[in-house]
Amino acid sequence: MQLEPAQKKKLFLAVLGGLAALIVIIAAVAIALESGGPSGNGETFSGVAVPENELLVSDLYNGEMLIPKFDLPVNKYDAKKFSSKDGLTRYEDSQARLGVDVSEYQGNIDWAAVKNSGIDFAILRLGYRGTTQGLLNVDETFEQNFTGAAGAGLFVGVYFFSQAVTEAEARAEADFVVQTLNGRKLAYPIVFDWEPPVPSEKLPAEDLRAYGMTGEQVTKLGTAFCERIKEAGYTPCVYFNKHQAYEFFDLEQWKDYDMWYAEYAEIPSLYYDFRIWQYTDEGQVPGIEGGVDVNICFQPF
């Protein structure tokens, strides 16, 4: 069939338009592939692009998982350097130190025996805020533990079990710690330890003053506590576990403080860096009856 000149022109323009559209599509695909699609890094999790504010990591125990993207140093501890001997885990590095953290629940402690067993430092519970009325209390064994641990030659730090619900209360807790220390020097830090209250038959949720607090709220409390500690000339530190690190706290807000990480395992698996690792609450240490929390400090204070 012979086409008229006008028909030829229309056909030519149609083909030209189709080629132009194809070029645009190819260019768009190339750009998407280069940028990695919506996530910007080409990674997907369960078939969905990884959001910009999250990271896809291969967790030691949980496999592939998404975690918050924080501007924080990454955990670079060598898994091959962890070893267990005499029921205690150690890290093969000249700077690593072994320590315990204790409270009145450990009763009377023979600190000389603790020191002789190879323990280098102790983090003592100085006090706590009550979970119901919110009163501030000194741990019943703090004074004797401080005298005993320091006298035995251990490096000493302290922690405060917070149940603050406002920044003013968190600052009051820090002031309480500083006042109780009364000028005493510490080799290790003062730690902010906030843990969610757990309801029970005796203490239902409505009686627990800090029940239902959000991670955003508690992150601000930790900052208020730590800043007050810094103002007093001490080293602040924050304590948390894996769930809190990934699903509760905003760790990036605490990047200026040392971090104490709790995970009861053979090797710590947190993606981000930390200075102290609490690896068990059932450690057996001479001089302490029953199980005790045992820690590795990777970089001495």
C-alpha positions as CSV (number, residue, x, y, z in Angstrom):
1,M,0.0,0.0,0.0
2,Q,1.4,3.4,-0.9
3,L,1.3,6.1,1.8
4,E,0.6,9.7,1.1
5,P,3.2,12.2,2.0
6,A,1.1,13.4,5.0
7,Q,0.7,9.8,6.2
8,K,4.4,9.2,5.9
9,K,5.1,12.3,8.0
10,K,2.7,11.2,10.8
11,L,4.2,7.7,10.8
12,F,7.7,9.1,11.1
13,L,6.8,11.4,14.0
14,A,5.1,8.5,15.8
15,V,8.2,6.4,15.5
16,L,10.4,9.3,16.6
17,G,8.2,9.9,19.6
18,G,8.3,6.2,20.6
19,L,12.1,6.2,20.4
20,A,12.3,9.3,22.6
21,A,10.0,7.7,25.2
22,L,12.1,4.6,25.2
23,I,15.3,6.6,25.7
24,V,13.7,8.4,28.7
25,I,12.7,5.0,30.2
26,I,16.2,3.5,29.8
27,A,17.7,6.6,31.4
28,A,15.4,6.5,34.4
29,V,16.1,2.8,34.9
30,A,19.9,3.5,34.8
31,I,19.6,6.3,37.3
32,A,17.5,4.1,39.7
33,L,20.0,1.3,39.5
34,E,22.9,3.6,40.1
35,S,21.2,5.2,43.2
36,G,19.9,2.0,44.5
37,G,16.2,2.8,44.2
38,P,14.2,4.5,47.0
39,S,16.7,3.4,49.7
40,G,19.6,5.1,48.0
41,N,21.9,2.1,48.6
42,G,20.4,-0.7,46.6
43,E,19.6,-2.9,49.6
44,T,16.2,-4.5,50.2
45,F,14.8,-6.3,53.2
46,S,12.0,-8.7,52.6
47,G,11.6,-7.3,49.1
48,V,11.2,-3.7,50.4
49,A,13.8,-1.0,49.9
50,V,15.7,-0.1,53.1
51,P,14.6,3.3,54.4
52,E,17.1,6.1,54.4
53,N,17.0,6.3,58.3
54,E,17.8,2.6,58.7
55,L,20.6,0.1,58.1
56,L,20.4,-3.5,57.0
57,V,22.9,-5.5,59.0
58,S,23.8,-9.1,59.5
59,D,23.4,-9.7,63.2
60,L,25.4,-12.4,64.9
61,Y,22.3,-14.0,66.5
62,N,19.3,-12.6,64.6
63,G,20.6,-12.8,61.0
64,E,19.5,-10.0,58.6
65,M,17.7,-7.2,60.4
66,L,17.0,-3.5,60.1
67,I,18.4,-1.1,62.8
68,P,18.3,2.6,63.2
69,K,21.0,4.5,61.3
70,F,22.9,6.5,64.0
71,D,26.0,8.6,63.4
72,L,28.1,6.6,65.8
73,P,31.3,4.5,65.7
74,V,30.9,0.9,64.7
75,N,31.7,-2.1,66.9
76,K,35.1,-3.5,65.7
77,Y,35.9,-5.9,68.4
78,D,37.5,-9.1,67.1
79,A,35.3,-12.2,67.8
80,K,38.4,-14.4,67.9
81,K,39.8,-12.6,70.9
82,F,36.9,-13.6,73.2
83,S,37.7,-16.6,75.4
84,S,36.3,-18.2,78.5
85,K,38.4,-19.6,81.4
86,D,37.4,-20.5,84.9
87,G,33.9,-19.5,84.1
88,L,34.8,-15.9,83.1
89,T,35.0,-14.4,79.6
90,R,37.9,-12.3,78.7
91,Y,39.1,-10.3,75.7
92,E,42.7,-10.8,74.6
93,D,43.9,-7.2,74.5
94,S,46.4,-5.5,76.8
95,Q,43.9,-2.7,77.5
96,A,40.9,-4.9,78.3
97,R,39.9,-5.1,82.0
98,L,37.6,-7.5,83.9
99,G,35.1,-6.1,86.4
100,V,31.9,-6.6,88.4
101,D,28.9,-4.5,89.2
102,V,27.2,-5.0,92.5
103,S,24.5,-3.8,94.9
104,E,23.0,-4.7,98.2
105,Y,21.6,-7.9,96.6
106,Q,25.2,-9.4,96.8
107,G,25.4,-8.9,100.5
108,N,28.8,-8.7,102.2
109,I,31.7,-9.0,99.8
110,D,35.3,-10.0,100.4
111,W,36.9,-7.5,98.2
112,A,40.4,-8.8,98.7
113,A,39.3,-12.1,97.3
114,V,37.6,-10.4,94.4
115,K,40.8,-8.6,93.6
116,N,42.9,-11.7,93.9
117,S,40.7,-13.5,91.4
118,G,41.7,-11.2,88.6
119,I,38.9,-8.6,88.8
120,D,40.2,-5.1,88.0
121,F,37.3,-2.8,88.5
122,A,33.9,-2.5,90.3
123,I,30.9,-0.4,89.5
124,L,28.8,0.0,92.6
125,R,25.1,0.8,92.9
126,L,25.2,4.1,94.7
127,G,21.4,4.4,94.9
128,Y,18.1,4.2,93.3
129,R,14.7,6.0,92.9
130,G,11.7,4.0,94.1
131,T,9.4,2.7,91.5
132,T,6.2,3.8,93.2
133,Q,6.6,6.8,95.4
134,G,9.8,7.9,93.7
135,L,11.9,8.5,96.8
136,L,15.7,8.7,96.4
137,N,17.7,6.0,98.3
138,V,21.3,5.1,99.0
139,D,22.1,1.5,98.4
140,E,22.5,-0.2,101.8
141,T,25.9,-1.6,101.0
142,F,27.3,1.3,99.0
143,E,29.6,2.7,101.7
144,Q,31.1,-0.6,102.7
145,N,31.5,-1.6,99.1
146,F,33.2,1.7,98.2
147,T,35.6,1.3,101.2
148,G,36.2,-2.3,100.5
149,A,36.7,-2.1,96.7
150,A,38.9,1.0,96.8
151,G,40.9,-0.5,99.7
152,A,41.5,-3.7,97.8
153,G,43.0,-1.7,94.9
154,L,40.1,-2.0,92.4
155,F,39.1,0.9,90.1
156,V,35.7,2.1,91.2
157,G,32.7,3.6,89.4
158,V,29.1,3.9,90.4
159,Y,25.7,3.6,88.9
160,F,22.3,5.0,89.8
161,F,19.0,3.1,89.1
162,S,16.8,5.8,87.7
163,Q,13.0,5.9,87.6
164,A,12.8,9.6,86.7
165,V,9.9,10.8,84.7
166,T,11.0,14.4,84.1
167,E,14.3,16.0,83.2
168,A,14.2,17.9,86.5
169,E,14.0,14.5,88.4
170,A,16.9,13.2,86.3
171,R,19.0,16.2,87.3
172,A,17.9,15.7,90.9
173,E,19.2,12.1,90.7
174,A,22.5,13.3,89.4
175,D,22.8,15.8,92.2
176,F,21.9,13.1,94.7
177,V,24.8,11.0,93.4
178,V,27.3,13.9,93.6
179,Q,26.2,14.8,97.1
180,T,26.5,11.2,98.3
181,L,30.0,10.9,96.8
182,N,30.9,14.1,98.8
183,G,34.0,14.9,96.8
184,R,35.3,11.3,96.4
185,K,37.2,10.7,93.2
186,L,36.2,7.9,90.8
187,A,38.4,6.0,88.4
188,Y,35.4,4.8,86.4
189,P,32.2,6.6,85.4
190,I,28.9,7.5,86.9
191,V,26.3,5.5,85.1
192,F,22.6,6.4,84.2
193,D,20.7,3.1,84.5
194,W,17.0,3.5,83.5
195,E,15.1,0.3,83.1
196,P,11.4,-0.1,82.3
197,P,9.3,-1.1,85.4
198,V,7.6,-4.5,85.0
199,P,4.0,-4.8,86.4
200,S,3.1,-7.6,88.7
201,E,0.1,-8.7,90.8
202,K,1.5,-6.8,93.8
203,L,2.5,-3.8,91.7
204,P,0.1,-3.2,88.8
205,A,1.0,-0.8,86.0
206,E,-1.0,2.1,87.5
207,D,1.2,2.0,90.6
208,L,4.5,2.2,88.7
209,R,5.3,5.8,88.2
210,A,7.6,5.3,85.2
211,Y,5.4,2.8,83.4
212,G,4.7,3.8,79.8
213,M,7.6,6.2,79.3
214,T,8.7,6.5,75.7
215,G,12.3,6.1,74.4
216,E,12.3,9.7,73.3
217,Q,11.4,10.8,76.8
218,V,13.9,8.6,78.6
219,T,16.7,9.6,76.1
220,K,16.2,13.2,77.3
221,L,16.3,12.1,80.9
222,G,19.6,10.4,80.3
223,T,21.0,13.5,78.7
224,A,19.9,15.7,81.6
225,F,21.5,13.3,84.1
226,C,24.8,13.0,82.2
227,E,25.1,16.7,81.6
228,R,24.7,17.3,85.3
229,I,27.4,14.7,86.0
230,K,29.8,16.4,83.6
231,E,29.2,19.7,85.2
232,A,30.3,18.2,88.5
233,G,33.5,17.0,87.0
234,Y,32.8,13.3,86.7
235,T,32.6,11.0,83.6
236,P,29.0,10.2,82.6
237,C,28.0,6.9,81.1
238,V,24.7,5.3,79.9
239,Y,23.6,1.7,80.3
240,F,21.3,-0.2,77.9
241,N,20.6,-3.6,76.3
242,K,20.1,-4.5,72.7
243,H,16.4,-4.0,72.6
244,Q,16.8,-0.5,74.1
245,A,19.6,0.3,71.6
246,Y,17.6,-0.6,68.5
247,E,14.0,0.0,69.5
248,F,13.8,2.5,72.4
249,F,16.7,5.0,73.0
250,D,18.0,7.4,70.4
251,L,21.7,6.5,71.0
252,E,22.9,9.3,68.7
253,Q,21.8,11.8,71.3
254,W,24.2,10.1,73.7
255,K,27.2,10.0,71.4
256,D,29.2,12.3,73.7
257,Y,28.9,9.8,76.6
258,D,30.5,6.4,77.3
259,M,28.3,3.4,76.7
260,W,27.8,0.3,78.8
261,Y,26.1,-2.5,76.9
262,A,24.3,-5.5,78.4
263,E,24.0,-8.7,76.4
264,Y,24.3,-12.1,78.0
265,A,26.1,-14.1,75.3
266,E,29.4,-15.5,74.3
267,I,30.2,-12.5,72.0
268,P,28.6,-9.1,71.9
269,S,26.6,-8.5,68.8
270,L,25.6,-4.8,68.9
271,Y,26.4,-3.0,65.6
272,Y,27.5,0.2,67.3
273,D,30.5,0.6,69.5
274,F,30.5,0.5,73.4
275,R,33.1,0.8,76.0
276,I,31.9,-1.7,78.6
277,W,30.1,-5.0,78.0
278,Q,28.1,-6.7,80.7
279,Y,28.1,-10.3,79.5
280,T,26.4,-12.2,82.4
281,D,24.4,-11.8,85.6
282,E,25.4,-15.3,86.8
283,G,29.2,-14.9,87.1
284,Q,31.0,-16.8,89.8
285,V,33.6,-14.7,91.4
286,P,35.6,-15.6,94.6
287,G,34.6,-13.3,97.4
288,I,31.0,-12.9,96.2
289,E,28.3,-15.3,97.1
290,G,25.9,-16.4,94.4
291,G,25.8,-15.0,90.8
292,V,27.1,-11.6,90.0
293,D,27.2,-9.3,86.9
294,V,30.5,-9.5,85.2
295,N,31.9,-7.0,82.6
296,I,34.7,-6.3,80.2
297,C,35.9,-2.8,79.8
298,F,37.7,-2.6,76.5
299,Q,39.3,0.8,77.0
300,P,40.4,1.7,80.5
301,F,39.3,5.0,82.0
